[in-house]
Amino acid sequence: MLAHFLIVPFAAVFFLMGGTLLNPFGMETPEAVRSTDTAADFDILIRNGRLVDGTGNPWYLSDIGITGNRIAAMGRLTDATAHRVIDATGLIVAPGFIDPHTHAAHGLATEELSHARPMLSQGITTILANPDGGGPVDMEAQRAGLLEHGLGVNVGQLIPHGSIRREVMGSENRHATAEELAMMKALVRQGMEHGAFGLSTGIFYVPGSFAPTGEYIELNRIVAEYGGVHQSHIRDESNYNIGVVAAVDEIIEITRESGVTGIITHIKALGPAVWGASGEINRNIARARSEGLPVFTDQYPYSASATSMMAALVPDWAREGGDDAFRERLADEADRERILHGITENLERRGGADRLQYRRFEPDPSVEGRILADVAAERHLTPEKLILSQIELGNAGLVSFNMHDDDLRAFMVPAWNMTSSDGGYVRFGSGVPHPRNYGSFPRKIRKYVFEEELISLEDAVRSMTSLTAGVFGLSDRGLLRPGMMADIVVFDPQAITDRATYHEPHQYSEGMVWVIVNGRIAIENGDFTDDLHGEAVTKPWFR
């Protein structure tokens, strides 16, 4: 079945012309690059590495010379000298990984968590912040906050639609007026002018779920003017409302009508009712791309998702108007019964209470890491009544075991799929978060490259580097080429692995021997350094 979705990465297709091998980037191939024999002084010299350069090309042997924050030379740098020489014999050298979907920005802005070690241990050197339509509206203020204590990784920003809509019209379930839409357009334009890479939407979440398709088309026309992207948590990943297939089609429609680059983020088929939908979804994306529409996906390599109890289980209508309105409905006997009925339906969509694990719940930490069905039985409550009683105290975080491995694999194979984590930013040892916070990128390499051989190492690295850089417009990252920013990982293919589990998630990944961020060492011989070398990255017109 997966054979229908096998697509050869465009960067791996070459054309022989006059004895010179060229690729679609217009660059010389590794054979030509490594013909240089240069004697030079560098700050850092990486010798004898097996380069997986980000294009999807087969690995090749090469040295890399770094001066300042950029790659200065590649090839057989036999006579070169450097302040620091790294022997990469037997190791893989690749561009630093780029995470297009992470909720890490809030933590990175704190002194305690600015080090980004859970990311660095995965080889992540750059992230895109504010996914799912959430985050600050003011890009410049957020950027200043991120830089206040330094950054362990590079951070780019997305404009969050949900925050913009809430600022303009609260959590009201209605179409925007012409005046309100104009205000939202102005905020989107301001964000793009201030260096954002695009618009993130949470069409599943309140208040984004209250917006019609037309609102997203109009706002993304602004984003398209700047060559930005639309990254979307789609309206339905299951059968909550329009269904996952139609929700993907909505992103395709927004892409077609607005001219923006569309991304279905953390793509999945959530819940038994839609297992097997990956085939139709992949065919629809392939058809859209054959029409010339720039539609992409990103994905984390786990069959469990993570979200909040409120978002996963409480029906949208009950949340209209915000927290105060929700609590008023809870106090009304008829509305409370309707909410309980909605929770029952949503539990069924996710496969039942025995598929839900608490990841955090500040009012009652004793439940963290436990299965919801077990807690309900222990307390002699139905799962619905337990959920409602807990929501009245606070919004619990859940891990939801709701995906089928066949769909997971089918979504991973196409060449348009980027690797992401959807990680948050958690304090080490706090709660029982999803292991994707600590293990997404090494897990994909260990499990799906080396163990299952579903994809090649070169294709996996491409999905983590040049593909993401190209989609978002990170023009000087994502490839190993002279002149590119020196974000580089050196890892042991025998040792790279994720250590985080669903019950013991607070474990760093292993196998990263060296990680270089902007030409400076962040992991040295497997150990973290104390310096913070990341920066805030923006679209070119803002610089």
Helices and strands as residue ranges (DSSP letters): G 2-5, G 10-12, E 15-17, E 20-22, H 30-33, E 41-51, E 60-67, E 70-75, E 81-87, E 92-95, E 97-99, H 105-108, H 117-120, E 124-129, H 139-148, E 154-157, E 159-160, H 161-169, H 178-193, E 198-202, G 208-210, H 213-225, E 229-233, H 244-258, E 261-264, G 272-274, H 278-290, E 295-299, E 304-308, H 309-313, H 316-319, H 323-331, H 333-349, G 353-355, E 356-360, G 365-367, H 372-378, H 383-391, E 397-401, H 405-412, E 417-419, H 436-443, I 444-451, H 457-464, H 466-472, E 488-491, E 512-517, E 520-524, E 527-528, G 540-542
